């Protein structure tokens, strides 16, 4: 596992005053955890962005604060919806001897044969799974090669992931990660629409003929009754 290092400084500003920190290029945050007193801190935006990109929420980070090293996982990153900058981050301090639950991203690599041959499209159903492991055993991501998917409805499930020793996957193993869906081209959509329109037109044109046939059948029945009555009258005479 790659070692991620981040340095933080104590933070005295709280509430609305943290805007000053952001203007100065810092991200306000806190450390929390089991039997750990919450500590307010700040980290530089650039350093945090680099570590977060590499470690995500499952990579173990050595966070240094006041010369003390805290083993942490990055949790609950609040992002500015307009600028995309981090507004606040929570660091969860872990016990290196105690297993933790966290979500690990799934990265898909390669090109499926179905896509390459323009048979279908690749549909991502699940891109992260929950795992349990010691902090030092946590994978930063699972990598899945999709090149073997060659037919419509071909899929890979959670059970197809390769977990290393000490890592337990908690997500339902039968859950689909990725599958091949049918490829619908614009031409196919146009053809389907034309066929539907033609069917509707045929139904409209067939309606009068059906009504005439029904009316003819009813007329024949009505004519039959008087004929039978005439026979009965002839017998009486």
C-alpha positions as CSV (number, residue, x, y, z in Angstrom):
1,X,0.0,0.0,0.0
2,X,1.3,3.4,-1.0
3,X,2.1,5.7,2.0
4,X,0.1,9.0,2.0
5,X,1.4,11.9,4.1
6,X,-0.4,15.1,4.9
7,X,0.5,17.9,7.3
8,X,-2.2,19.9,9.2
9,X,-2.1,23.0,11.5
10,X,-4.4,23.7,14.5
11,X,-7.4,25.8,13.7
12,X,-8.8,28.5,16.0
13,X,-11.3,30.0,13.5
14,X,-14.7,28.4,13.5
15,X,-18.2,29.1,12.1
16,X,-18.4,31.8,9.4
17,X,-14.8,32.9,10.1
18,X,-13.4,29.9,8.3
19,X,-14.1,31.8,5.0
20,X,-10.8,33.6,5.9
21,X,-9.0,30.3,5.8
22,X,-10.4,29.4,2.4
23,X,-9.4,32.7,1.0
24,X,-5.8,32.0,2.2
25,X,-5.8,28.6,0.4
26,X,-6.7,26.3,3.3
27,X,-9.4,23.7,3.9
28,X,-10.9,23.6,7.4
29,X,-11.4,20.2,8.9
30,X,-11.6,18.0,12.0
31,X,-10.2,14.8,13.3
32,X,-12.6,12.4,15.1
33,X,-12.8,8.7,16.0
34,X,-13.4,6.2,18.7
35,X,-12.0,7.4,22.0
36,X,-10.6,10.4,20.2
37,X,-11.4,13.9,21.2
38,X,-12.4,16.0,18.2
39,X,-9.7,18.4,17.0
40,X,-10.2,21.4,14.6
41,X,-7.5,21.8,12.0
42,X,-6.8,23.0,8.5
43,X,-4.8,21.7,5.5
44,X,-3.6,23.5,2.4
45,X,-6.0,23.0,-0.6
46,X,-3.2,21.9,-2.9
47,X,-1.8,19.3,-0.6
48,X,-5.2,17.9,0.3
49,X,-6.4,17.7,-3.3
50,X,-3.3,15.7,-4.2
51,X,-3.6,13.2,-1.3
52,X,-7.4,12.9,-1.8
53,X,-7.0,12.1,-5.5
54,X,-4.5,9.3,-4.7
55,X,-6.0,7.9,-1.5
56,X,-9.7,8.5,-1.9
57,X,-11.7,7.4,1.1
58,X,-10.0,4.1,1.6
59,X,-6.3,4.9,1.5
60,X,-4.6,5.3,4.9
61,X,-3.2,8.7,5.5
62,X,-0.6,9.7,8.0
63,X,-1.8,13.1,9.2
64,X,0.8,15.1,11.1
65,X,-0.5,17.7,13.6
66,X,1.7,19.3,16.2
67,X,4.4,16.7,15.6
68,X,1.8,13.9,16.4
69,X,1.0,11.4,13.6
70,X,-2.6,10.4,13.3
71,X,-3.5,7.4,11.1
72,X,-6.7,8.6,9.4
73,X,-9.1,7.9,6.6
74,X,-10.6,10.8,4.6
75,X,-14.4,11.0,5.3
76,X,-17.2,13.4,4.4
77,X,-15.6,15.9,2.0
78,X,-17.9,18.9,1.4
79,X,-17.4,20.3,-2.1
80,X,-18.4,23.7,-3.4
81,X,-21.0,22.9,-6.1
82,X,-20.0,25.9,-8.2
83,X,-16.2,26.1,-8.0
84,X,-15.6,22.4,-7.2
85,X,-13.2,23.3,-4.3
86,X,-13.3,21.4,-1.0
87,X,-15.1,23.4,1.7
88,X,-14.6,21.1,4.7
89,X,-13.2,17.7,5.4
90,X,-13.5,15.1,8.2
91,X,-10.6,12.8,9.0
92,X,-11.5,9.6,10.8
93,X,-8.7,8.4,13.1
94,X,-8.4,4.6,13.1
95,X,-6.9,2.0,15.3
96,X,-4.3,0.1,13.2
97,X,-5.2,-3.1,15.0
98,X,-8.9,-2.8,14.6
99,X,-10.8,-3.6,11.4
100,X,-12.9,-0.9,9.8
101,X,-15.7,-0.7,7.3
102,X,-15.4,1.6,4.3
103,X,-16.3,1.9,0.6
104,X,-13.7,1.1,-2.1
105,X,-14.1,2.4,-5.7
106,X,-14.2,0.0,-8.6
107,X,-12.2,1.0,-11.7
108,X,-13.0,-0.6,-15.1
109,X,-10.2,-1.0,-17.6
110,X,-9.9,-2.3,-21.1
111,X,-12.5,-2.3,-23.9
112,X,-15.2,-4.9,-24.1
113,X,-15.4,-7.0,-27.3
114,X,-19.1,-6.1,-27.6
115,X,-18.3,-2.4,-27.6
116,X,-15.3,-2.8,-30.0
117,X,-17.5,-4.7,-32.4
118,X,-20.4,-2.3,-32.0
119,X,-22.7,-4.9,-30.7
120,X,-23.7,-3.2,-27.4
121,X,-22.9,-0.6,-24.9
122,X,-21.1,-0.9,-21.5
123,X,-23.4,-0.1,-18.6
124,X,-21.9,0.6,-15.2
125,X,-24.3,-0.5,-12.5
126,X,-22.1,-0.4,-9.4
127,X,-18.8,1.6,-9.1
128,X,-18.0,1.0,-5.4
129,X,-18.3,-1.8,-2.8
130,X,-18.2,-1.9,1.0
131,X,-15.3,-3.9,2.6
132,X,-14.0,-4.7,6.0
133,X,-10.2,-4.9,6.7
134,X,-7.5,-3.6,8.9
135,X,-6.6,0.0,7.9
136,X,-3.2,-1.1,6.6
137,X,-4.9,-3.8,4.4
138,X,-7.5,-1.6,2.8
139,X,-7.3,-1.5,-1.0
140,X,-7.5,1.9,-2.5
141,X,-9.5,0.5,-5.4
142,X,-10.5,-2.7,-7.3
143,X,-9.5,-2.9,-10.9
144,X,-11.8,-4.9,-13.3
145,X,-10.9,-5.8,-16.9
146,X,-14.1,-5.7,-19.0
147,X,-12.5,-6.9,-22.3
148,X,-14.1,-10.4,-21.8
149,X,-17.6,-9.0,-22.2
150,X,-18.5,-9.9,-25.8
151,X,-22.3,-10.5,-25.9
152,X,-25.5,-8.7,-25.0
153,X,-26.4,-9.1,-21.3
154,X,-22.9,-10.4,-20.5
155,X,-21.9,-9.0,-17.0
156,X,-19.5,-9.0,-14.2
157,X,-20.6,-9.3,-10.6
158,X,-19.2,-8.3,-7.2
159,X,-18.2,-12.0,-6.7
160,X,-15.8,-11.5,-9.7
161,X,-13.7,-9.0,-7.7
162,X,-10.3,-10.2,-6.6
163,X,-9.9,-9.3,-2.9
164,X,-6.5,-9.8,-1.2
165,X,-6.0,-11.7,2.0
166,X,-7.5,-9.9,5.0
167,X,-10.1,-8.0,3.0
168,X,-13.7,-9.1,3.3
169,X,-16.3,-7.8,0.7
170,X,-19.5,-6.9,2.5
171,X,-21.5,-5.9,-0.6
172,X,-23.9,-8.5,-2.0
173,X,-21.7,-10.8,-4.1
174,X,-24.5,-11.3,-6.7
175,X,-24.8,-7.5,-7.3
176,X,-23.9,-6.6,-10.9
177,X,-20.9,-4.3,-11.4
178,X,-21.1,-3.8,-15.2
179,X,-23.0,-5.4,-18.1
180,X,-23.5,-5.1,-21.8
181,X,-26.7,-3.4,-23.0
182,X,-28.3,-3.5,-26.4
183,X,-27.0,-1.0,-28.9
184,X,-29.8,1.2,-30.3
185,X,-28.7,3.3,-33.2
186,X,-30.6,6.3,-34.5
187,X,-31.5,4.3,-37.6
188,X,-33.0,1.6,-35.5
189,X,-35.0,4.1,-33.5
190,X,-36.3,5.7,-36.7
191,X,-37.2,2.3,-38.1
192,X,-39.0,1.3,-34.9
193,X,-41.0,4.6,-35.0
194,X,-41.9,4.1,-38.7
195,X,-43.1,0.5,-38.0
196,X,-45.2,1.7,-35.1
197,X,-46.7,4.4,-37.3
198,X,-47.5,2.0,-40.1
199,X,-49.1,-0.4,-37.7
200,X,-51.3,2.4,-36.3
201,X,-52.3,3.4,-39.8
202,X,-53.2,-0.2,-40.8
203,X,-55.3,-0.5,-37.7
204,X,-57.2,2.7,-38.5
205,X,-57.8,1.5,-42.1
206,X,-58.9,-1.9,-41.0
207,X,-61.5,-0.6,-38.6
208,X,-64.2,0.4,-41.2
209,X,-63.8,-2.9,-43.0
210,X,-64.3,-4.7,-39.8
211,X,-67.4,-2.7,-39.0
212,X,-68.8,-3.4,-42.5
213,X,-68.2,-7.1,-42.0
214,X,-69.9,-7.0,-38.6
215,X,-72.8,-5.1,-40.1
216,X,-73.1,-7.6,-42.9
217,X,-73.2,-10.5,-40.5
218,X,-75.9,-8.9,-38.4
219,X,-77.9,-8.2,-41.7
220,X,-77.7,-11.8,-42.7
221,X,-79.0,-12.9,-39.3
222,X,-81.9,-10.4,-39.6
223,X,-82.8,-11.7,-43.1
224,X,-82.7,-15.3,-41.9
225,X,-85.4,-14.8,-39.3
226,X,-88.1,-13.6,-41.7
227,X,-87.3,-16.6,-44.0
228,X,-87.8,-19.1,-41.2
229,X,-91.0,-17.3,-40.2
230,X,-92.3,-17.6,-43.8
231,X,-91.7,-21.4,-43.7
232,X,-93.7,-21.6,-40.5
233,X,-96.5,-19.6,-42.0
234,X,-96.5,-21.9,-45.0
235,X,-96.9,-25.0,-42.8
236,X,-99.8,-23.4,-41.0
237,X,-101.6,-22.7,-44.3
